[in-house]
Amino acid sequence: MRYLNQGYNIKKRLNKIESDIQGRKNLKENIEKLENLLNQPYCKNEIKSVLAKAYLESGEEEKALDLFKYLYESTNNEEYLISIVGLLMDIGYVEEAKKYIDNASYSDGKVFSLGYYYKRMGNYDEALECFKRLKYTAMEEDAYIEIGLTYMVKGDNDSAKECFSKLLNTSKKNEALVKLIKIALAENNPNIEELFKKVDIDNCYHQGDIVQYKRCAQQYQYLIGKLNEEQDNYSGKQLYCYSKERAIEHVKKKHVNNGKLYRFFDNLDINEVYEYCLNHLDNIIIKDDKIRYLVEMPYDVGYLMNLKTNIIEVIVLSNTDKILTMYPITRVGKYNVEKIKEKNRGSHEK
């Protein structure tokens, strides 16, 4: 009976902490609470699962990855397989990600992970085939999100909109609406205000959806000339008060030797990198509310996790050459750089 009571009390605490984490509230404090809870004997796997999500939200991807690996080996839960593959692909450990997929028993999670792997490697048709196999399963809604995103990367916005529209009466409603708003911004759709009205901002499941919604709303206000300087977050001020100096200061503060996922070398001349990127926006990777480019530097500039890289993702403001931010990525994993270069060869030379 004592065990049941202790377990019940801990699960109640975990539910509260997990809710805070989904809203990105008190991350540092909640991580400390979870780490301390590991010292007691109850519900350890449940605690590690929530702790892994907390590490992920706080930018400590390596710690999150270690916990997800432990949990997957302990439980063989496909949810952890998906998390592992996603993180490994983000970091650029492509071969390790594929090994996890190949060694997994057949499940919807394995099919989803394989689709995600194909998408990141630029094999979009194979990715779509995997995700479409998940219709009429418990992962159907997640699959529709990925199908839509894959169509967006392929440049087929009409098919992407069709996918996201299928989710407007599901738990993925707000996430799908934000994606539809991004497409509407890129297409200068006159009905975009109706999409904004449909977002149930008070019932967004994850803080990430709220952040993306607010960024899109501010971008729209900027584009129609109604953004004002009374902004309460960096994104709004970034648009209204743009300057090269402000952008560089933001990059230095967020991405120079930060110890997190993306980081430039601490002795790097960021001004020099900025100017090089400005003159070498060679490969566009996606167009949504902003435009993203890949720039290949002539020398290594930083790390993605522990991998040195000379590839930078650059985000510019709408159809301008104003660089909002930039950060290092790997050649494979986050994007298949060679396939993107092949797709864009000669189309964006300066």
SEDREN-469076 format. One record per residue (C-alpha): x, y, z; residue in three letters. Coordinates in pm, whole numbers, padded with zeros to 5 digits, always signed. Example, Ala and Ser with C-alpha at 12.3 -4.5 7.8 and 13.67 -1.06 7.14 Angstrom:
residues 2
+01230-00450+00780ALA+01367-00106+00714SER
end
This chain:
residues 350
+00000+00000+00000MET+00284+00237+00086ARG+00442+00172-00255TYR+00113+00247-00430LEU+00070+00573-00237ASN+00429+00681-00306GLN+00397+00595-00673GLY+00065+00779-00702TYR+00206+01094-00537ASN+00512+01094-00762ILE+00298+01051-01075LYS+00087+01350-00968LYS+00404+01557-00933ARG+00529+01435-01269LEU+00203+01536-01440ASN+00238+01890-01303LYS+00606+01912-01401ILE+00540+01774-01748GLU+00266+02031-01802SER+00513+02306-01708ASP+00773+02162-01945ILE+00527+02156-02236GLN+00473+02527-02168GLY+00849+02583-02125ARG+00794+02709-01771LYS+01061+02700-01498ASN+01278+02457-01696LEU+01590+02488-01482LYS+01395+02451-01159GLU+01197+02153-01287ASN+01510+01978-01413ILE+01658+02005-01064GLU+01338+01859-00914LYS+01343+01567-01156LEU+01712+01494-01099GLU+01649+01487-00724ASN+01352+01252-00769LEU+01586+00998-00927LEU+01738+00941-00582ASN+01420+00770-00458GLN+01316+00416-00563PRO+00976+00475-00728TYR+00869+00541-01089CYS+01225+00585-01215LYS+01149+00525-01581ASN+00858+00770-01571GLU+01085+01030-01411ILE+01358+00973-01672LYS+01104+01010-01952SER+00988+01350-01828VAL+01348+01452-01754LEU+01450+01367-02112ALA+01173+01596-02242LYS+01290+01870-02006ALA+01649+01839-02129TYR+01521+01858-02485LEU+01322+02176-02420GLU+01620+02338-02245SER+01855+02267-02535GLY+02052+01989-02364GLU+02008+01743-02651GLU+02298+01515-02558GLU+02156+01450-02209LYS+01811+01392-02359ALA+01954+01147-02612LEU+02130+00944-02342ASP+01807+00910-02145LEU+01598+00818-02449PHE+01853+00548-02537LYS+01837+00406-02184TYR+01456+00409-02186LEU+01434+00243-02527TYR+01674-00032-02426GLU+01473-00084-02105SER+01122-00078-02249THR+01146-00121-02630ASN+00882+00155-02651ASN+00849+00289-03008GLU+00795+00642-02873GLU+01155+00645-02757TYR+01276+00505-03090LEU+01120+00802-03269ILE+01284+01046-03026SER+01625+00880-03068ILE+01612+00880-03447VAL+01496+01243-03458GLY+01776+01360-03230LEU+02044+01158-03407LEU+01936+01301-03742MET+01936+01655-03603ASP+02288+01609-03476ILE+02407+01445-03796GLY+02471+01091-03669TYR+02298+00946-03973VAL+02451+00599-03968GLU+02367+00550-03601GLU+02008+00661-03664ALA+01970+00413-03949LYS+02117+00136-03732LYS+01853+00198-03464TYR+01579+00179-03727ILE+01716-00138-03888ASP+01752-00315-03552ASN+01403-00225-03430ALA+01117-00473-03440SER+00843-00389-03690TYR+00601-00129-03554SER+00430+00193-03655ASP+00712+00373-03475GLY+00970+00203-03695LYS+00779+00302-04011VAL+00750+00662-03886PHE+01121+00674-03798SER+01214+00540-04140LEU+00999+00805-04307GLY+01166+01073-04097TYR+01509+00936-04193TYR+01421+00940-04564TYR+01284+01295-04540LYS+01600+01425-04378ARG+01817+01247-04636MET+01621+01413-04917GLY+01452+01091-05034ASN+01109+01252-05033TYR+00915+00994-05233ASP+01033+00715-05002GLU+00945+00932-04700ALA+00593+00991-04829LEU+00546+00620-04891GLU+00635+00544-04528CYS+00417+00815-04375PHE+00118+00721-04592LYS+00139+00364-04458ARG+00042+00506-04119LEU-00309+00609-04221LYS-00576+00443-04006TYR-00324+00385-03725THR-00275+00561-03391ALA+00000+00767-03558MET-00215+00895-03845GLU-00228+01257-03724GLU+00149+01275-03672ASP+00195+01118-04014ALA-00025+01382-04181TYR+00192+01657-04027ILE+00504+01492-04171GLU+00339+01433-04510ILE+00250+01802-04526GLY+00601+01909-04427LEU+00751+01676-04687THR+00532+01826-04958TYR+00640+02175-04843MET+01006+02083-04882VAL+00926+01946-05229LYS+00764+02279-05315GLY+00415+02129-05351ASP+00223+02367-05127ASN-00116+02264-05263ASP-00068+01904-05147SER+00073+02030-04816ALA-00235+02245-04756LYS-00459+01950-04831GLU-00280+01742-04565CYS-00287+02010-04297PHE-00653+02083-04368SER-00740+01721-04283LYS-00623+01792-03926LEU-00844+02091-03847LEU-01088+01879-03642ASN-00820+01685-03456THR-00582+01737-03165SER-00327+01866-03420LYS-00553+02157-03518LYS-00334+02440-03391ASN-00013+02288-03522GLU-00173+02240-03865ALA-00310+02594-03867LEU+00034+02739-03797VAL+00170+02544-04094LYS-00117+02674-04312LEU-00041+03028-04195ILE+00326+02987-04292LYS+00224+02881-04643ILE-00026+03167-04664ALA+00247+03415-04569LEU+00475+03279-04840ALA+00193+03295-05098GLU+00061+03635-04984ASN-00282+03475-04943ASN-00556+03739-04886PRO-00746+03499-04656ASN-00465+03471-04403ILE-00651+03668-04134GLU-00923+03400-04130GLU-00657+03141-04052LEU-00526+03349-03762PHE-00878+03367-03616LYS-00914+02987-03620LYS-00614+02927-03392VAL-00728+02844-03039ASP-00436+03014-02871ILE-00567+02944-02519ASP-00567+02569-02580ASN-00242+02518-02767CYS-00090+02190-02652TYR+00270+02304-02672HIS+00440+02637-02618GLN+00620+02586-02948GLY+00289+02628-03134ASP+00224+02954-02949ILE+00571+03085-03030VAL+00532+03001-03400GLN+00185+03159-03407TYR+00314+03484-03254LYS+00609+03495-03492ARG+00377+03449-03790CYS+00140+03717-03656ALA+00426+03963-03615GLN+00562+03879-03958GLN+00219+03948-04108TYR+00192+04279-03922GLN+00538+04369-04055TYR+00445+04283-04413LEU+00128+04496-04408ILE+00306+04785-04236GLY+00120+04766-03902LYS+00395+04636-03673LEU+00472+04885-03397ASN+00773+04919-03169GLU+00581+04817-02856GLU+00690+04454-02881GLN+00734+04234-02575ASP+00965+03973-02728ASN+01280+03949-02935TYR+01109+03834-03254SER+00891+04144-03282GLY+01173+04382-03200LYS+01392+04193-03446GLN+01149+04279-03725LEU+01062+04635-03626TYR+01406+04756-03518CYS+01625+04556-03755TYR+01991+04643-03790SER+02300+04447-03887LYS+02456+04527-03550GLU+02150+04399-03363ARG+02146+04077-03569ALA+02516+04010-03506ILE+02476+04076-03135GLU+02191+03823-03129HIS+02408+03561-03302VAL+02696+03622-03059LYS+02469+03595-02757LYS+02285+03282-02870LYS+02529+03080-03079HIS+02891+03160-02989VAL+03047+02881-02779ASN+02715+02833-02604ASN+02769+02469-02518GLY+02432+02388-02672LYS+02337+02218-02997LEU+02445+02484-03250TYR+02752+02695-03171ARG+03021+02896-03348PHE+03383+02890-03235PHE+03437+03148-02961ASP+03730+03309-03148ASN+03542+03342-03477LEU+03495+03684-03640ASP+03115+03687-03665ILE+03120+04011-03867ASN+03334+03840-04130GLU+03102+03538-04136VAL+02799+03767-04169TYR+02949+03948-04469GLU+03047+03621-04636TYR+02697+03482-04592CYS+02544+03804-04725LEU+02738+03759-05049ASN+02694+03383-05083HIS+02325+03304-05039LEU+02369+03016-05281ASP+02112+02754-05186ASN+01760+02826-05067ILE+01622+02543-04853ILE+01271+02654-04766ILE+01047+02956-04798LYS+00787+03018-04530ASP+00733+03339-04334ASP+01108+03400-04373LYS+01359+03264-04623ILE+01625+03011-04523ARG+01952+02955-04707TYR+02248+02722-04675LEU+02593+02878-04704VAL+02909+02669-04732GLU+03201+02852-04571MET+03561+02801-04695PRO+03664+02694-04342TYR+03513+02533-04032ASP+03306+02779-03829VAL+03170+02580-03537GLY+02996+02268-03411TYR+02665+02094-03424LEU+02689+01899-03100MET+03045+01763-03126ASN+03080+01763-03505LEU+03283+02038-03669LYS+03114+02198-03968THR+03155+02466-04234ASN+02783+02476-04325ILE+02563+02760-04198ILE+02187+02795-04206GLU+02099+03159-04268VAL+01756+03311-04207ILE+01677+03638-04380VAL+01381+03871-04345LEU+01112+03801-04605SER+01228+03894-04957ASN+01521+04105-04839THR+01890+04047-04777ASP+01859+04134-04408LYS+02010+03844-04216ILE+01811+03784-03898LEU+02019+03499-03762THR+02258+03220-03863MET+02395+02906-03702TYR+02609+02602-03790PRO+02457+02277-03912ILE+02603+01949-04034THR+02634+01836-04393ARG+02395+01546-04340VAL+02113+01485-04097GLY+01935+01815-04055LYS+01946+01867-04432TYR+02097+01667-04714ASN+02326+01945-04831VAL+02442+01775-05151GLU+02084+01717-05271LYS+01988+02075-05192ILE+02291+02206-05381LYS+02202+01988-05679GLU+01841+02110-05672LYS+01945+02475-05657ASN+02257+02463-05874ARG+02296+02787-06060GLY+01964+02937-05947SER+02086+03163-05665HIS+02439+03257-05760GLU+02544+03605-05658LYS
end
